Amino acid sequence: MNLKALFVENWPAKLASLLIATAIWYLIRNHLDADNPSFPVPGTTVPSVRTSTGPNLDDTLLSPLAPPVPGNDGGN
């Protein structure tokens, strides 16, 4: 079998399989690109600084307490 016969024999089936394989590759590539455009590889990026996600403290909680006023017992 010579090289020319390898490409010429059954060429319609070979062309169809090449087109199907190209279409599958294109669909998979587009699906992967749409999901995660920049896929992070572990160990290649610098970890970002984490910020606190705890409860926010109101400024009134942090202000100093007012001393009690003499003679003001709350109306009792």
C-alpha positions as CSV (number, residue, x, y, z in Angstrom):
1,M,0.0,0.0,0.0
2,N,1.5,3.3,-1.0
3,L,1.0,6.7,0.7
4,K,-1.3,8.1,-2.0
5,A,-3.7,5.2,-1.5
6,L,-3.8,5.8,2.2
7,F,-5.3,9.2,1.7
8,V,-7.4,8.5,-1.5
9,E,-9.1,5.3,-0.4
10,N,-12.5,5.9,1.3
11,W,-12.0,9.6,1.3
12,P,-15.7,10.6,1.9
13,A,-15.7,8.7,5.2
14,K,-12.3,10.2,6.2
15,L,-13.5,13.7,5.4
16,A,-16.8,13.3,7.3
17,S,-14.9,12.0,10.4
18,L,-12.5,14.9,10.2
19,L,-15.4,17.4,10.1
20,I,-17.2,15.6,13.0
21,A,-14.0,15.6,15.1
22,T,-13.4,19.3,14.3
23,A,-17.0,20.2,15.3
24,I,-16.7,18.3,18.6
25,W,-13.4,20.0,19.4
26,Y,-14.9,23.4,18.7
27,L,-18.0,22.8,20.9
28,I,-15.9,21.6,23.8
29,R,-13.4,24.5,23.5
30,N,-16.3,27.0,23.4
31,H,-18.0,25.4,26.4
32,L,-14.8,25.5,28.5
33,D,-14.0,29.1,27.5
34,A,-17.5,30.2,28.4
35,D,-17.4,28.6,31.9
36,N,-14.1,29.9,33.2
37,P,-12.2,32.3,30.9
38,S,-9.1,32.3,33.2
39,F,-8.8,29.0,34.9
40,P,-6.5,29.3,38.0
41,V,-3.8,26.7,38.3
42,P,-3.1,25.9,41.9
43,G,0.3,27.1,43.1
44,T,0.8,29.6,40.4
45,T,-0.9,32.7,41.9
46,V,-0.2,34.8,44.9
47,P,-3.0,34.3,47.5
48,S,-5.1,37.5,48.0
49,V,-5.3,39.2,51.4
50,R,-8.5,38.1,53.1
51,T,-10.7,40.7,54.7
52,S,-12.8,40.2,57.8
53,T,-16.3,39.1,57.1
54,G,-17.4,39.3,60.7
55,P,-20.1,41.5,62.1
56,N,-19.7,45.3,61.6
57,L,-19.4,47.2,64.9
58,D,-21.5,50.3,65.2
59,D,-19.6,53.5,66.2
60,T,-21.9,53.9,69.3
61,L,-20.6,50.6,70.7
62,L,-17.1,51.9,70.4
63,S,-17.7,55.3,71.9
64,P,-16.9,55.8,75.6
65,L,-19.7,55.4,78.1
66,A,-21.3,58.6,79.5
67,P,-20.9,58.8,83.3
68,P,-24.2,58.7,85.2
69,V,-25.7,62.0,86.2
70,P,-26.1,62.4,90.0
71,G,-29.7,62.8,91.0
72,N,-31.0,61.2,87.8
73,D,-32.2,57.7,88.8
74,G,-34.3,57.1,85.7
75,G,-37.6,58.6,87.1
76,N,-38.0,56.2,90.1
